[in-house]
């Protein structure tokens, strides 16, 4: 096992009538481990500030977890629950002007191209998926252009060294060299959780 900075952001939104449906994204970041709980919180807040631009106000960040190990079963060394007073959940800030909300299972992605390749010589990417974005009001599978701009800005921020402490995104087990970033132009499906059979099926 090796030290690595990991942060999970848990969000909630309404999905299939459940106002407390959750999804999350876990980021591994370059740089040294936060020195204490206050430093973990500062880093968490900085990441929330960037990520909240990728979903509408109907989505809120409600919890966070910090990890200091690359072990797949690592336990959190820091956590916060924004639903417990005096904390407050952080709502998304993405403008929905001229847009329509996508379906709950629809997601947009940001990806980062690494310098590594697989056994077939193809590039290895890091990828994150986001629900609660902005669909083009003309319909179809297109993501609204302004949302693609927001996704691209986030991708750049997390790779160009301008994020908190000059940290950049990496994988859990590799200190990456990130070559570029990109975004989806169309919605993809990312099922939120494994579902059982529907009644009567």
N, C-alpha and C positions, 0 to 999 in steps of 0.2 A: 504494500500500500504506500501511496505517496500523498503528500499534501497537495490540495487543489482547492480553489475557492469556488464553491457551488452555491447558487441561490435559486430557490423555487418561489415563484409568484403564483398564488392561487386566486382565481377569479370566479365570480358567480354571475349568472344571468338567467333569464327565464327561458326554459326549454321544455316544450311539450306540456305546458301548464305548470311546471315546477319552477317557482321563482328563485330557488336556491340551487339550481344546477351548477356544478363546478367544473372548471377545466384549469389546467396549469401549464406553465412553461418552466423548465429548469435550465439555467445558464451556468456554464463553467467559464471562469474568467482568469486571465493571466494576472500575475502579480502575487504579492505576499498575502498571507492570511490576515484578516482584520485582527487588530491587537486585542480588542475587547468588545463587549456587547454594544457599546456606543458606536464603535467603528463598523460593526456589522449593520447596525441600523442606518448609519449614514450611507453605506453602500446600497442597501435595500432601497432606501428612499430615492437615491439617484437612479436606480434601475426602474423603479416605478414611474418616475418622472418621464423617462424615455418611453416606456412601454405603453403608458396610458394614452398616448397619442394614436394608438392603433386600434382602439375600440370606442364605441359610442358610450354615452352616459348611462346606458342601460346595462353596462358591464362594470363591475367594481372589483378592485383588488381587496381581498378580505383577509388573507394570511400570507405569511412568508416564513421560509426556512433557510437556514444557512448550513453548509456542509464544509468540512475541512479535509475530506479524504476522497480519493478516487475509487474506493471500494464500492461495488454496486449496491451493497446492503448497508452503506454507511448511515449512521444515525445523525440526526441534526444536532449541531452544537449551539445553535441559536434559533429562536423562533419568535414570531409576533402574531397576535390575533387582533386585527383591526376592528373586529366587532365588539371587543370588550372595552368599555369606558376606562380611561379617557380617550382611547383611540377612535378613529373614524375610518370606515372604508373609503377607498380612493376611487372615484368614478372616472371612466374614460372621458377624454376630451375631444375625440374625433368629431368634426362637424358632419352632420347628416344632411346639410342643405343640398337640395337637388338630388338626394340619394334615397334609396330604399334599403331596409335592413335585409340581410340574407337569411336564409333558413338556418336553424340552429346547428345542423350538421355540416353546413358549408363553412369552409375556412380558406383564408389566404395564407400564403407562406412567404417567409424571407429565408434566403439561403446564403451561405458563405462558402466560397470555393477555397479549399485548402491546397497546399502544395503536395499533399500526399495522393497517391494513386492506389487502386486496388490491384489484385493479381492479374487483371486483364488490361491494366494500363489506363483505366478510366479514373477521372478525378473523383476525389472524395469530398462530399459537401456536408456542412452542418446546416440543419434546417429547423425552423420553428414555425408553428401554425397558430393562427389567430382567428377566433370567432368574434362576432359582433362588429364587423367592419361595415363598409358602405358599398352597396351594389349599385350599378348603373341603373338609373330610373327608366331607361329604355327597355329594360328586361334582358332576357337571355342570361348567359353565363359570365358576362363581362364584369370586372371589378371597376368601380368608379375611378376615373383618372386621378382625381385628387387623393384618393386612398392609396393608389399605387405610388404616388409621390411621397406620401407619409411612410409607407413601408420601405421605400428606397432610402429615405433619410435615416430611418432607424437602422437599416442594414449598414449604411456607411458609418454611422455613429459608433456602432459596436465593433468596428474593425479598424478605424483610422487613428486610434490613439487619443481621441478627444473625449472619450468617456471618462468617468471619475477615476483619478489616479493613473491616467493613461492606460487603463486596462482594456484588453480586447477579448472578444469571445474566443473560446477554444473548446475542444472536446473534453470529455471526462478523463481520458487516458493519454491524451497527446497535447503537448504545448505547440499549438498550431502556428504555421505561417499562413496567414490569410491573404489570398491573392485578389479576390474581388467579392462582390455581393450582388444579389439579384432578387427579384420578386416575381410572384405569379401575376399573370394578366387575367386569368380566369379562375373562378371558384373551383375548389376541389372538395371532396368529401372527407371529413375526419370524424368518424363516429365517436361520440363522447364517452360512451362506456358500452361494455358488452351487454346486450339486452336478451332477456329470455324470450320464449315464444309468446306471441300475442294470445290473449284468451280466445279459445275456440279454434286455434290453429293446430 
